[in-house]
Amino acid sequence: MMAHRYLVTGTEGQVVGALLEKAAGRDDIEIVLIGLPELDLSDTTKIAPAIEALKPDVILSVAAYTAVDAAETDEALALAINGTALGEIGRAAARLGVPVVHLSTDYVFDGEKPAPYVETDPTGPVGAYGRTKLAGELALAAATPDHAILRTAWVYSPFGKNFVKTMLRLAETRDRVGVVADQIGNPTSALDIAEAMLVVAGNLLAAPDPTLRGLFHMTGTGEAAWADFAAEIFRVSAACGGPSAEVERIPTSAYPTPARRPTNSRLDCGKLERVHGVRLPAWTESTEVVVRRLVGGQPA
């Protein structure tokens, strides 16, 4: 069987690392990474030529400007990378006749809804990062109908920088850690994101069905406050002989940041399950997998 070439934007980071791991050993997939200097998402003149030269069968759009707080004072650069670049990627994909699977975010919503967000809910980002990611969704959708936009949230993994690693590091020197308890969302493992992206990409390659395209929510199953997430991290770590601390539940007001975070980041992922047959595991299960890897317990 001829392997399909999956072009991944970005050469490092949580999801890139997870994609490499999940695709390893599969003879039906050839993962090709492209990043700086060949692919500079801030330079629109370089994007299409770099992508088209590699002749992919599908594009996994993962690279992004993800510094949420820094984006408040650097919105122009964030918009170029998260917004304008997606239009260029989409147009390149359209010329090649290949689909795009793009990773987006819960930050496109304002967080005021009292229930989980569905794909048809109005967007209303409250910060620069969310605005630029929403611009990217719109630019990609305008450039090519052959896409699947996957909104996710609260990403963690054994790779890169993330909340799980931060909590474990803090617990090495502290007995008590203050963690925000009034923001609710869906912790999501990059390992699960990668596996789901590969399934969705495969579905797009297998059939031209327009119902497989469009906008989808994709997060870990179940919800938690950041404080709940931290408590579960410490519980698993302690069980593995790793660092642990008591969680002090604090309000958002006690932990001010330049960028406002959505109070409610919960996403309803029912559409992804109905259309693509993809349901991510419970966040507690995936948290245990990642924590055990990080503290030297059972491998995932």
C-alpha positions in Angstrom: 0.0 0.0 0.0 1.2 3.4 -0.9 1.7 5.7 2.1 -0.2 9.0 2.2 2.0 12.0 2.8 0.8 14.0 5.8 2.4 17.4 5.9 2.5 18.8 9.4 3.1 22.5 9.9 5.6 22.9 12.8 8.6 20.9 13.8 8.3 20.9 17.6 5.7 21.3 20.3 3.1 19.1 22.0 0.9 18.0 19.1 3.8 17.6 16.7 5.6 15.3 19.1 2.4 13.3 19.6 1.8 13.0 15.9 5.2 11.6 15.4 4.7 9.1 18.1 1.2 8.0 17.0 2.3 7.6 13.3 5.4 5.7 14.1 5.4 2.2 12.6 2.4 2.9 10.4 3.2 2.0 6.8 0.1 3.9 5.5 1.3 7.3 6.7 4.4 9.3 5.9 4.7 12.3 8.3 6.6 15.2 6.9 7.3 18.1 9.2 7.8 21.7 7.8 8.8 24.7 9.9 11.3 27.5 10.0 13.1 28.6 8.0 11.4 26.7 5.0 7.9 27.6 6.3 7.6 31.0 7.9 3.9 31.6 8.7 4.6 35.3 9.2 5.7 35.7 5.6 2.8 35.1 3.2 5.1 34.9 0.2 6.8 31.7 1.5 3.9 29.7 2.6 2.3 28.4 -0.6 5.6 27.6 -2.4 6.9 25.7 0.6 3.8 23.6 0.9 3.2 23.0 -2.8 6.9 21.8 -3.3 6.3 18.9 -0.9 3.2 17.6 -2.7 1.3 16.4 0.4 -1.9 14.3 0.3 -3.2 16.1 3.4 -2.1 19.0 5.5 -2.2 18.9 9.3 -2.2 22.6 10.4 -0.7 22.5 13.9 1.8 25.4 14.0 0.5 28.5 15.7 1.3 31.5 17.8 0.3 30.1 21.2 1.7 32.7 23.7 -1.7 33.8 25.0 -0.5 36.6 27.2 2.2 37.9 24.8 -0.4 38.1 22.1 -2.1 41.0 23.9 0.9 43.2 23.0 2.0 41.4 19.9 -1.4 40.9 18.1 -0.1 41.8 14.7 2.4 39.0 14.6 -0.1 36.6 16.2 -2.7 37.6 13.5 -0.2 37.0 10.7 0.7 33.5 12.0 -2.8 32.4 13.3 -4.9 34.2 10.9 -3.5 35.4 7.5 -1.3 32.3 7.1 -4.3 30.0 7.2 -5.7 31.6 4.1 -2.5 31.0 2.3 -2.4 27.3 3.5 -6.0 26.9 2.4 -5.3 28.3 -1.1 -2.3 26.1 -1.5 -4.3 23.1 -0.4 -7.1 24.0 -2.9 -4.5 24.2 -5.8 -3.1 20.9 -4.8 -6.6 19.4 -4.4 -5.9 18.1 -0.8 -7.7 18.5 2.5 -6.6 20.5 5.5 -7.1 19.4 9.2 -6.6 22.5 11.3 -6.3 22.7 15.1 -8.1 25.6 16.7 -9.2 26.6 20.2 -11.9 27.2 22.8 -10.6 30.8 23.1 -12.9 31.7 20.2 -15.7 31.9 22.7 -16.2 34.5 25.5 -16.8 31.9 28.2 -20.1 33.3 29.4 -22.4 30.5 28.3 -23.5 28.4 31.2 -23.4 25.1 29.2 -20.8 23.5 26.9 -20.4 25.2 23.6 -21.5 23.6 20.3 -20.2 24.4 16.9 -23.1 26.7 16.0 -22.8 28.9 19.0 -21.8 32.5 18.3 -18.1 33.2 18.7 -16.9 36.2 20.8 -13.2 36.0 21.8 -12.2 38.2 24.7 -8.5 38.3 23.9 -6.0 38.7 21.1 -5.1 35.1 20.9 -8.8 34.1 20.5 -9.3 36.8 17.9 -6.4 35.7 15.8 -7.4 32.0 16.0 -10.9 32.9 14.9 -9.5 34.9 12.0 -7.6 31.7 11.0 -10.7 29.6 11.0 -12.6 32.1 8.8 -9.6 32.5 6.5 -9.2 28.7 6.0 -12.9 28.2 5.5 -13.0 31.0 2.9 -10.0 29.5 1.0 -11.1 25.9 0.7 -14.2 23.9 1.6 -12.0 20.8 1.9 -11.2 21.2 5.6 -11.9 20.0 9.1 -11.4 22.6 11.8 -10.9 20.9 15.2 -11.3 23.2 18.2 -9.6 21.8 21.3 -8.7 23.1 24.8 -6.4 22.8 27.8 -3.7 20.8 26.0 -1.1 18.8 27.9 1.3 16.0 27.1 4.7 14.4 27.9 6.2 17.0 25.4 6.9 20.7 25.6 5.5 23.1 28.2 2.1 22.5 29.7 0.1 22.6 32.9 0.9 19.0 34.0 4.6 19.6 33.8 4.2 22.9 35.6 2.3 21.3 38.5 4.8 18.5 38.9 7.6 21.0 38.9 6.0 23.2 41.5 5.2 20.1 43.7 8.9 19.3 43.9 9.5 22.4 46.1 6.1 23.3 47.5 3.7 21.5 49.9 0.8 23.7 48.7 0.0 25.1 45.3 -2.7 27.7 44.5 -4.7 26.8 41.5 -7.7 28.6 39.9 -11.0 27.0 40.7 -13.5 29.1 38.9 -12.5 28.4 35.3 -14.0 25.2 33.9 -12.9 23.3 30.8 -11.9 20.0 29.2 -8.3 18.9 29.8 -7.1 17.3 26.6 -4.0 15.1 26.0 -2.0 15.9 22.8 -1.6 12.2 22.4 -5.4 11.9 22.0 -5.5 15.0 19.8 -2.9 13.4 17.5 -4.7 10.1 17.2 -8.0 11.9 16.5 -6.4 14.1 13.8 -5.0 11.1 12.0 -8.5 9.5 12.0 -10.2 12.6 10.7 -7.5 13.1 8.1 -7.9 9.5 7.0 -11.7 10.0 6.7 -11.2 13.1 4.6 -8.8 11.3 2.3 -11.2 8.3 2.0 -14.3 10.2 0.9 -15.3 13.5 -0.6 -18.4 13.6 1.6 -19.1 17.2 2.6 -20.5 16.2 6.0 -17.0 15.1 7.0 -15.8 18.6 6.4 -16.4 21.8 8.5 -16.2 22.7 12.1 -15.9 20.2 15.0 -15.1 20.3 18.8 -12.5 17.8 20.0 -11.6 17.7 23.7 -11.1 15.1 26.4 -14.3 13.7 27.7 -15.5 15.1 31.0 -14.9 18.5 32.6 -12.9 20.0 35.4 -11.7 23.2 37.0 -8.0 23.9 36.8 -7.9 23.1 40.5 -9.6 19.7 39.9 -7.1 19.0 37.1 -4.2 19.8 39.5 -5.6 17.6 42.2 -5.8 14.6 39.8 -2.2 15.2 38.6 -1.0 15.1 42.2 -3.1 12.1 43.0 -1.6 10.0 40.2 1.9 11.3 40.8 1.8 10.4 44.5 0.6 6.9 43.6 3.6 6.6 41.3 6.0 7.8 44.0 6.3 11.2 42.3 6.0 14.8 43.7 2.6 15.9 45.1 1.1 18.9 46.8 -2.1 20.1 48.4 -4.2 22.2 46.1 -5.4 25.6 47.3 -8.5 26.5 45.3 -8.2 30.2 44.4 -10.4 32.6 42.3 -9.2 33.9 38.9 -8.9 37.3 40.6 -6.0 36.0 42.8 -4.0 35.0 39.7 -4.2 37.9 37.3 -2.8 37.5 33.8 -2.5 40.0 30.9 -5.0 38.0 28.8 -8.5 37.2 30.1 -9.3 33.5 30.1 -12.8 32.2 29.3 -14.6 31.2 32.5 -16.4 28.4 30.7 -14.2 26.6 28.1 -16.3 23.5 27.9 -16.9 22.2 24.4 -19.6 19.8 23.3 -17.9 17.1 21.1 -21.0 15.2 20.1 -20.8 16.2 16.4 -17.2 14.8 16.1 -18.4 11.5 17.5 -21.5 11.4 15.2 -19.7 12.3 12.0 -16.2 10.9 12.4 -16.8 8.2 15.0 -14.2 9.9 17.2 -14.6 10.3 21.0 -11.6 11.2 23.1 -11.0 9.3 26.3 -12.0 10.6 29.7 -9.6 13.3 30.7 -8.8 11.5 34.0 -7.7 8.4 32.0 -5.4 10.4 29.7 -4.0 12.4 32.6 -3.0 9.2 34.3 -1.2 8.0 31.2 0.8 11.3 30.8 1.6 11.7 34.5 2.8 8.1 34.8 5.2 8.7 31.8 6.5 11.9 33.3 7.2 10.6 36.8 8.7 7.4 35.5 5.8 5.0 36.0 4.1 2.9 33.4 4.9 3.8 29.8 2.0 5.0 27.6 
